Amino acid sequence: MPLVLTQNEQSAAAVTYDDRLGTSYEFPKKYQKLVQPGESFVYYRGKRPAAGGIQVPHYFGAGVVGAVTPTDDGRLRCKVTSYRAFGENVPLKQDGHYLEPGANGRPPKEVGLHFRTGVRTIDQIAFDAILAAAGLGQVAPNKIATKRVEEKPLSASGKNKKDELYDIAIALAALEAKTQWPSATIFRAPAGQYFSLIVRHTDGKTHHVAVKATKHEEPRTTLSSGEVIYADRHAANYSLWVFYAMDLETGTGRLIKRTGRITDDDIDLRAAVHGGRLKNTRVGKKVGPIPS
């Protein structure tokens, strides 16, 4: 569910956060379950400007939550991706109604309590209304940057073949994920994560799927130490899916799935940084092509 992230120039409380507009956002651990990679958000600012006086509380930008990491002072910090500043601030009310539904219908004395919550959820309709008022379209979490190495062979589509192979694997993985979790929402993770897909269940919990792709006839892959550590720390909601024997022309391949921690029982971890074969595997499930 989309979020509202409060970033005040001046706070009534004697608490400061190391927020870097459009780059990163620091927040208390009590909001850990809300602030998840891939979630869209709008920035909110209250009535106290840095120069003093009073201003109209407003929304002033939007983006997507990136990787979340702990800080030295016991808080959490998320990266901000796909940030777009609003051309004009969007006031918190339109036609006498708050743009955040949670503030409407409350006694006047309680409305302030709603806006004092530093991180809060809003429904998709309210989120879209704020973007529309700012003159923006959707802030899509499914866009991911891919490297372009033009000196390498290109496919008929004009893409680097390695990138196209990965794009096909992602599309196949999204279809497979929807089959495995039919009631969940599936979308691509922001760039720079240790996983490729985010599976968001109806109860708000998420599962992260790391997708690997190769044309090799065996399920071979490379794994960074960061990926192995991430899988270990998030074993309960992490899977590694390796697509191999992939064919660019037909958009097909075979799939091996691993769930939880990545250990030497799965792959020789010392060799994985240079490319290793998954252990203890049978012939992978045949996948593809992508429906037209």
ABEGO torsion letter per residue (X at the ends): XBBBBBBBABBABBBBBBBBBGABBBBBAAAAAABBBGBBBBBBBBABBAAEEBBBBBBABBBBBBBBBBBAAGBBBBBBBGBBBBABBBBABBGGBBABAAABGBBAAAAAAAAABABBBBBAAAAAAAAAAAGBBBBBAABBBBBBBAABBBBAAGBBAAAAAAAAAAAAAAAAAAAABAABBBBBBBBGBABABBBBBAAGBBBBBBBBBBABABBBBBBBAAAAAAAAAAAAABBBBBBBGBBAAAGBBBBBBBBEBBBAAABBAAAAAAEBBBBGBBBBBBBOBBBX
